[in-house]
Amino acid sequence: MYYCGEFNFTDIWVDNGINRCLYETVWSIGLVAFMTIAGFGQLATYSKYGRRIDRNFKPSAMGLVLQLTLVMVLLNEVMVHVILHDTTLGNRDLSGFHVVVLFSMFYVWSFSLRLLLLERNETLPRFVRGHGFTLLMFWTLVFVKESMYFISWNSKIYWWNEDT
């Protein structure tokens, strides 16, 4: 098992698209770094200044159920993607960067789930409604990561250009 499969890690532009190995590795490590630093900072802030929210003041659970469902779907999507890539997609090989992406994305989505539950059950002394900086920035970075794939629309190494 090679880390990048058939591509070189240092090549940025491959077959009219971004090198997937480099792209996925950089984004995964960046998201792990962000969630570790900002997430533990938020956990430390809540452990020092946070207060439990009384049941009477919690908003309805419908929004929470929707958010938890989406986070769990995205948490499981990473594992399903790696399993499908190893068994049915492409040339059926599992490269090292797929394993890095699996563990790093599983970590960050699990951490976001933890922060989501923390924000649901605790508040800071200055009552602020909505999500904290860490979750909002994380969701924005994940959206940007997934949207950047459209730069490689004409590349043959991505799924939308499969020959069937």
C-alpha positions in Angstrom: 0.0 0.0 0.0 1.5 3.3 -1.1 0.6 6.6 0.5 -0.6 8.3 -2.6 -1.2 5.3 -4.8 -0.1 6.0 -8.4 0.5 9.8 -7.9 3.3 11.7 -6.4 2.6 13.7 -3.2 4.4 16.8 -4.4 2.6 17.2 -7.7 -0.2 19.8 -7.1 -2.0 19.7 -10.5 -2.6 16.2 -12.0 -4.8 15.3 -15.0 -6.5 18.7 -15.1 -7.3 18.7 -11.4 -5.9 19.0 -7.9 -3.9 16.1 -6.7 -6.3 14.3 -4.5 -3.7 12.9 -2.2 -2.2 16.3 -1.4 -5.6 18.0 -1.2 -7.1 15.4 1.2 -4.0 15.2 3.3 -3.6 19.0 3.8 -7.3 19.6 4.5 -7.6 16.7 6.9 -4.6 17.7 8.9 -5.7 21.3 8.9 -9.2 20.4 10.1 -7.7 18.2 12.9 -5.4 21.1 13.9 -8.2 23.6 13.9 -10.6 21.4 15.9 -7.9 20.4 18.4 -6.8 23.9 19.1 -10.2 25.7 18.9 -12.2 22.8 20.3 -10.1 22.3 23.4 -10.1 26.0 23.9 -13.9 26.0 23.8 -14.0 22.9 26.1 -11.7 24.7 28.6 -13.8 27.9 28.5 -17.0 25.9 29.1 -15.3 23.9 31.9 -14.2 27.1 33.6 -17.1 29.5 33.0 -20.0 27.2 31.8 -23.2 26.7 33.6 -25.8 23.9 33.1 -29.0 25.0 31.3 -32.2 24.3 33.1 -34.7 22.2 31.2 -37.2 25.0 31.1 -34.8 27.2 29.1 -33.7 24.7 26.5 -35.0 25.3 23.0 -37.0 22.6 21.2 -35.3 19.4 20.4 -36.2 19.3 16.7 -33.2 21.4 15.7 -31.0 19.3 17.8 -32.3 16.1 16.3 -31.7 17.4 12.8 -28.2 18.5 13.6 -27.3 15.3 15.4 -28.6 13.3 12.5 -26.6 15.3 9.9 -23.4 15.0 12.0 -23.9 11.2 12.4 -24.6 10.8 8.6 -21.4 12.7 7.8 -19.5 10.8 10.5 -20.5 7.5 8.9 -20.0 8.8 5.3 -16.3 8.8 5.8 -16.2 5.1 6.8 -18.6 4.2 3.9 -16.5 6.1 1.5 -13.3 4.3 2.5 -15.0 0.9 2.4 -16.5 1.6 -1.0 -13.2 2.9 -2.4 -11.4 -0.3 -1.1 -14.0 -2.7 -2.6 -15.9 -1.2 -5.6 -14.8 2.3 -6.7 -11.9 3.1 -9.0 -9.0 0.6 -9.1 -10.0 -0.9 -5.8 -6.9 -0.1 -3.9 -6.7 1.6 -0.5 -4.0 4.2 -0.4 -2.4 5.5 2.8 -4.0 8.9 2.5 -7.5 7.3 2.6 -6.6 5.9 6.0 -5.4 9.3 7.2 -8.6 10.9 5.9 -10.7 8.2 7.6 -9.2 8.7 11.1 -8.9 12.5 10.9 -12.4 13.1 9.6 -13.8 10.6 12.1 -12.0 12.6 14.9 -13.2 16.0 13.8 -16.8 14.9 13.3 -16.8 13.2 16.6 -15.3 16.3 18.2 -18.0 18.5 16.6 -20.6 16.1 18.0 -19.1 16.6 21.4 -19.2 20.4 21.0 -22.7 20.3 19.7 -23.9 18.4 22.8 -21.9 20.7 25.1 -23.5 23.8 23.6 -26.9 22.2 24.0 -26.5 21.5 27.7 -24.3 24.4 29.0 -24.1 28.1 28.5 -21.6 30.8 29.4 -22.4 33.6 31.9 -23.1 36.1 29.2 -26.0 34.3 27.5 -25.3 33.9 23.8 -27.8 32.1 21.6 -26.6 29.9 18.7 -23.5 28.0 18.1 -20.0 29.0 19.1 -17.1 30.1 16.8 -15.5 26.7 16.7 -18.6 24.8 15.3 -19.5 27.6 12.8 -15.9 27.8 11.5 -15.6 24.1 11.3 -18.8 23.7 9.3 -17.7 26.5 7.0 -14.2 25.0 6.4 -15.8 21.6 5.6 -18.1 23.3 3.1 -15.2 25.1 1.5 -13.3 21.8 1.4 -16.1 20.0 -0.4 -16.8 22.9 -2.7 -13.2 23.1 -3.8 -13.6 19.8 -5.7 -15.4 21.6 -8.4 -12.1 23.2 -9.5 -11.2 19.7 -10.7 -14.4 19.2 -12.7 -12.5 18.1 -15.9 -10.1 15.8 -14.1 -10.2 12.0 -14.8 -9.2 11.1 -11.2 -12.5 12.2 -9.6 -15.7 10.2 -9.5 -17.8 12.4 -11.8 -15.6 11.5 -14.8 -15.9 7.7 -14.4 -16.2 5.8 -17.7 -19.0 3.3 -17.5 
